[in-house]
Amino acid sequence: MRTLIIVAALAAAALPASTQAQPPAPAPASCRIPSWITIVHGNQAVAEMSIRQSGASLTGRGGEGRNTGKLKGRVSGRDVEFSIQWSNEHRGLYTGRISQSGRLSGANSDATDMRSQTTWFVRELIRC
């Protein structure tokens, strides 16, 4: 029995590296959102936000005209979700994805009126 174990161990050691078990590839690093973003909505409304990213968490402040807002959200790989609580009591819900070319775009709705929906994109490129 001892001989069989030694022979099996030697045979495994002699296999090319490509046939031996490899450790899993590390998970891709989360994308980094710029510290200043410009969100352009499908209705051409433009919001400018100052962003702070800590790991996967996003926080920020900004405005759209006279309306100011606080942003909270997260980044998971190339997926982005955030909400903006606006000073006019509306709350925007945003979901998006970062393309291979670094473009962030998606859809959003107003939590106070879910019939109010549009698309959006960020002018700045996102580094992943």
N, C-alpha and C positions, 0 to 999 in steps of 0.2 A: 504494500500500500504506500509506503514511504517513497518508493521508487516512482510510482505513478504520479505522486504530487510533485516531485522534483522535475520529472519529465514535462508535466503540464506547465509548470512555472517557466522552465527553459523555453518551451515552445511559444508561450505568450511573449516572453522577452524578445524572441527572434522575429516577431511579427513587425511589419512596417508600422510606423507611427500612425498612419492614416487608418489602419484597421483596429487600432487599440481605442478603448473608450476615451473620449475627450471630455474635459469639464465643460459645462454649459457656457455659452458666450455670455458675457456680462450684459445686463439690461442697458439699453441705450440711455444716455444721459438726457435729462429733461431739457427741453428747449428753454432758452433765456429770452424773456420778454424785455424789450428796451425800457429804459426808465421814463421815456416819454412816448406816448402813442397817439395817433390821430385816427379815430374811428369814423369812417364814412358810412352812413346808413343808406339804404336803398332809396329813401326819399330825399337824399342829398343833405340831410342834417349832419353836421360835423361836431363830434365831441373830442376834446383834447384832454388826455388824462396823464397825470404823473403816476408812475407805477413803481411799486417796491415788490421785489420777488425774493422770498426766503424759502429755498427748497422748492417745493411744489406750490406753496401758497402765494397768492397775489393780493395786494392791497393797493389802494390808490385813491386819488382825489382829482377832480377836474371839473370841466364844465362844457355846456352846450349853450351858447348865447349867455343869457342871464341865469340860466338854470345850472346849479352846481350839484355835484354828486359824489358819493363815496362808493368805491369799487371793492368787492371782495370776490375771490375766486381761487381757481387752482389750475395747474398745468399737469398733464399726465402724458408723457411722451410727446406726441404731436397734437393731442386733444386739449382744448382749452374751454373752460366754463367759468363764467363770472356773472355777477349781478351788479347793477348800479342802482343805488337808492338815490333818487333825485330829490332836490329841494321842493319840487312841485308835487310831492307825494307819490309820484309814479316810480315803479321799480322795473328796470329793464333786465330781462333774463337773456343771456347770450351763450350760445354754444358755437364752437368753431373748430377748425382743424388747420394745422400749419402744413402747407404743401412742401414737396421736396425742394422747391425753389425759394422757400422761406416766406411765402405769402400766407397770412392769417385771414381767414374769412369764414362766414357762417350765417346763422339765422338768429333773430332775436324776437322776443315778444314782450309785451307789457303785462306784468303780473296783475295789474289792476284792471286790465281789459285784454284777455287772451285773444280776442279777435284782431287786435292791433299787432300785426307781425310784419317783419321786413327782413331783408338781408343786410349784411354789413361786411366791411373789410377794414384792415389796418393798413395805412399807407407805408409804414416802416417795414423793412424786412426783419424776419425773426431768425436768430441764429440757433441752430440745433446741433 
